[in-house]
């Protein structure tokens, strides 16, 4: 079931719904955009941060490799020195190197015997000198190795004859397990005319990297780690991972393979993995560390929890959300006042329209606004005034007032209803005037007929008197007969005019009926429009009812007029028929009188039978004259009744 909401609620819901939707879409878009920008900025910063620190680490390691390379190059002419002098120079040189490079744990060299001992002819066998730290003391040791053949790592190093970085390993110069430290070796070949002579190497303790990577924490809960070329962890916050392969720590084989390949290729890369402690999604970034001219680069990696990367963005989003909530609250307040300012006058207009729809036009509407609502109120007030005038006009018409002042108040207005009312009033006034004139003619004709009837009766009486005296004044009777004929013919003419007038009245009543049908049709249309308008169309319904009532009364009056006119026509036609019969009888009487006169004068026959017949005709005419007088009286009465009905309407 649909909710029935008021205009203010609809306005607030529609505007707020739209604004909140825009807010939500904008907030979601901004949030995603801010997070994406923050994430990209943070990851770019992390990539740059780890790359910078990888370069710093690489610079230190390359410095160590340069030291080894420089020693190897300086030893390329080692054989030109006597053995005693060579040992003294090397020891002094190594001492200076140790003092300048405290990260060196050991410094050693290895020489192929065939290049330093003229008596050794084999391609294997080597002489090794080791210098290592024992606290602040530098200990020296020399020995011969591989006298039975090359093997192990040395065989590989000798075969490759190039700079190399060895994978991390634990080693103890004392042989004690507890003295083992994580180390790597930087090796540079000693070449003479591009031929392998020996190698110089340094053993570097990797423990000092542990403190370095622990200081690499650009974000909370982030951590750095150092990985060798084959994926061996050199430094890590979790010391249990040190010297373990990353394949032993992580389970994602595909990711491990991809990571291992990129480390070996010396590439910068990143991916999303799990934090080793928090087990939450973290951003991993790797930067290569290329040492010397070796093809076994290391990699410095860092892991930062994703939620930490987005922490600032999330805080910014929270701030935006708070601002949005405050903005919505302010918007709701402003919209409420705006809606209140808009809906209050509309509610007044609706309440006023409700009164009007119930037919109550006595209330007044006062809205002082210069906008569309003010115009609506003004138009509604004018419409109500028009309805009041139309209603009053309908009441006056119902009371029979059809004077010329009726439609003056409508001259300044237009519209189908107004024009129809004006046309109806004008037609009604014209028809009533015509009927009134015809009624006057009818009344005059009836009076004239009555007078003529009395005169006929009087003539009949006189004719009867003179008939008894026919022998004395027959000629006078003939004159009276002629006069009676003339009077009756006048009566016939009047009655004919009366019949024509009555027929004219009936035709006019047909026009009134036509006006009734049109007025009734207008009233029905107005009622239909009022029904369509619903509650606000009841004012039209009141006007429609008044117009329909007026139409009904016009129909009744037309019916009354039609009835009286039809009855009058019947009476008039009967009178006309009787008068015509009287004319014929009087003319016949006149003929017989003339015959009697002629007979009396010529003496051809006795006039007594004719006088008897004349007496009979005279008596018959007297009877007919009485009927004509009665019909004339009835016609006069009907004319007066018709005149009374017409006089109900006032046209001037």
Secondary structure, DSSP 4 states (H G I P E B T S, - for coil): ------HHHHHHHHHHHHHHHHHHHHHHHHHHHHHHHHHHHHHHHHHHHHHHHHHHHHHHHHHHHHHHHHHHHHGGGGGGS-HHHHHHHHHHHHHHHHHH-TTEEEEEEEEEHHHH-TT--SS--EEEEEEEEETTEEEEEEEEE-TT---HHHHHHHHH-S-EEPPPEEE-TT--GGG-EEEEEEEEEEEETTEEEEEEEEEEESHHHHHHHHT--SSTT-EEEEE-TTSBEEE-SSGGGTT-BHHHH---HHHHHHHHHHHHHT--EEEEEE-TTT-SEEEEEEEEE--TT-S--EEEEEEEEHHHHTHHHHHHHHHHHHHHHHHHHHHHHHHHHHHHHHHHHHHHHHHHHHHHHTT----------SSHHHHHHHHHHHHHHHHHHHHHHHHHHHTTB--TTGGGGGTT--SHHHHHHHHHHHHHHHHHHHHHHHHHHHHHHHHHHHHHHHHHHHHHHHHHHHHHTHHHHHHHHHHHHHHHHHHHHHHHHHHHHHHHHHHHHHHHHHHHHHHHHHHHHHHHHHHHHHHHHGGGGHHHHHHHHHHHHHHHHHHHHHHHHHHHHHHHHHHHHHHHHHHHHHHHHHHHHHHHHHHHHHHHHHTSS--HHHHHHHHHHHHHHHHHHHHHHHHHHHHHHHHHHHHHHHTTSB--
